[in-house]
Amino acid sequence: MERYNLITKKNPREVVLLKGHPCIWGKCSFCDYISDNSEDETEMTNLNSEVLSRVSGRVGVLEVINSGSCFELPKNTLFQIRRIIKEKKIRRLFLESHWIYRHRLQEMRELMGVPITFKIGVETFDNDFRENVLKKHAFFRTPQEVAAYFDSPCIMVCIKGQTKEMIDSDIRILKKYFRLGTINVFNNNSTAIRQDPKLVEWFREKYADLNGDPSLEVLYRKTDFGVGD
């Protein structure tokens, strides 16, 4: 399991994959990523401390990922992140949070003391597919509601059951309402949700130009940020 990487091309930043408590929701139909968590505070704190010791501050930007929301990281880990921000002169932090925590984002901003770009796993702005198929438990109705709290949505594409029109719509929404976004091409895993290879082929051809778009990061593999396994 790789837990540190330095991204030097699009949106340069250091990325760390840390361990936290179980995801507060943990029932998304497509996700088996939540297995990378623990209830052992000592184990988590020690592992996270080792990973965070690799942060150099070289580009002044840090992204912290865990298998849920940043609010599920151990308190000692959060305090260590705050120390590293000061010591390494980090000027911007990227964190991810579930919709459930939307009213607590300011808490984290005050704790860390630097501007935070908050990501959210929207998966799709199609409300029916998001809730009834993907079981995301994020009951917003419009992209404007998401934009009121979060800076950078992550969407998933090329899932069986999705349509080209749904994907087109999600990408238009990302471009219209948000400065940043991530597009994840779904990879098959241990869940029953499956990738649609024909949609992948169509997406690669139609949206090849997104690879040069500074506002969007397209991930064809779940390890494209250089962390995970």
N, C-alpha and C positions, 0 to 999 in steps of 0.2 A: 504494500500500500504506500504509494508516494504521497507525501503530505506537504511538500513545499515546492513552489516553482516561481520563477521570475519570468513574467511575460514582457517582452521587449518590443513587440511590433505594435499591434492595435491596443490603445489604452494601456500603456506600460504600467505595471504594478507587480508587487509581490503577492502571491496567493498562498494561503495556508489552509489546510483541511484539518480541522480540530474535532475533538470528540465532545459530545454533550449528553445531557439527559435525553430520554426518549422524546420524540416529537409529540407536541401537545395534541395533535390530531391523529396522525399515524394510521389513517384509514384510506388513503388515496389508493385507488385500484391499480395504478400503474407503477407504484413505488415499492422497491425492496431495498432502497438506500438507507432506510431507517434502522437497518440492522447494525450500522456503525454508530452505536451509542452505548451508554453504560449507566449503571446506578452507583458505580464505585467511584466516589469523589477523588480518592487518592490516585487511582489508576488514571482517571481523566486528567487530573491536574498535572501529574508527572509527565504523561505523554504530551499534553498541550504545551507544557513548559519547554520540553525538548524541541518541539517543532518551532515554537515561537523564538527560540534562541537563534534560529537561522535567519531571522529577519534582519536585514542590513540597513534599511532605509535608503537604499541606493537610488530609487526613483521617487521617493517621498509619498508613495501611495501603497496602501495595504488592503487586500481583500481577505476577509475571514469567512470561511465556509464551514458549516457543520451539517450533520444529517437531520436538520430540523431548522429551528429559528435561533438567532443569536441570543435570545432571552433564555435559551436552555443550556447555554454554556455555564460551567461552574463559576461561582463568584470570584474565586481566586484567579481563574483564567481571565475573566473580564478585567480585573485589576492589573494583571500582568500586561494585557493588551494596552491599557491606559498608560502604564509605565513605559512600554516600548514606543508608543506614540511620542512621548516626551523625549525619551533618550535618543531615538533615531530620527527625530524631526519629521515624523509622518504628518503630512498636511491634508490628506484626505483618506477616509476609511470607507470601504465597501462592506456592507452587512446584508444579510437576508432575513426576512421575517415572514411568517404566515399572516394572512389577513386577520386572524384572531387577535393578534397583538397590535393592531393598527393604532390603538389609542395610547400605546406605551412608547412609541418611537422617540418622543421628546426626552423620555427618561434616559435612553441610551445616548442621545446627543449630548445631554448635560454631563453624563458620566465620562464620555470620551473626550470632550472638549475640542473636537475638530469637526469640520463638515463631514457628514455621512451621506453617502449615496445608498439609499435603501432599495434593495431588490425584493421582488415578490414573485413567487411561482404562480402566475396566473394560469398557465398552460393553454387556455384559450378564452377569448372574450365571448364565445358562444355559450350562453348561460346553461342551456339544456345539456350540451355535451360535457361541459365542465362539471356540472353537479350530478347528472344522472348516469354518466358513463365513467368519468374520471374520479368522481366522489371527492372533489377537492374541498368542500365545505368552506367556500368563500362566496358569500351571498351578496355580492354587489350586482348591480344591474347595468351600469354604464362604465365606460373607461374613465369618465370624468371623476367618478367616485374613487377609483384606484389612484388617479393622478393627484387627488387631494391629499394622499398620504405617502405614496411611494414614487420613487424616481425612475426605476428601471425594471419593467416587467420581464419575466422569462416566459416564453411560450413554447409549446411542444408541437411539432408538425409531423406529418406522415404516419399517423396512427390509423389503423383500420377502423373505418366508421367515419373518419373525417372526410370532407370533400375539398376539392380545389378551391371552391368558393369560400369555404370557412377559413382556409389558410390565407387566401388573398385578403380577406377581410381583416384577419388578425394582424397581418403585416401592415396594412393601411392604417389601422388603429395605432400600432406602435409608432409609425412615422408621424402621425398627426398629433398625438397627445403626449409623447414622451421624448426626451432628449437622448435617452439610451435604452437599449433593450437587448435581450439575448434570445436567439432562436435555437432550440434544441431539436435536432432530428432524432425522433424516438429510437432507442436501441432496445431490442428484445431483451428481456430479463426473466426472472423466475415468476412473474405475474402472468395473468391470463391475457393482458393487453398485448397486442401484436403490432409490429411495424407493417406498413403497406409499401412493399418495394416499388410498386408502380408510381405511388406518390413521391417516393424518394427520387426516382428517375426524373419525373416531371419537375420537382422542386429544384433539383440540381441545375437543370437546364434553364428554367424560367428565372430563377433568382441567383444566377451565378454572379451578377454584379454586386450582390450584397456583401461579398467577400471584401470589396473595396470601400464599403460604407463605414465611416468612422463611428457612426452612432449605433451600429448593430454588430453583435458578435454571433456568428453562426457556428454551432457545434455539431459536427457530424458524428462524433464519438463522445461518450460521456467523460472521457479523459482528456478532451481537447484543451482544457485549462492546465494540463500537466499534473493534475493531482487525481487520486483515486486509483482504482485497479480494474 
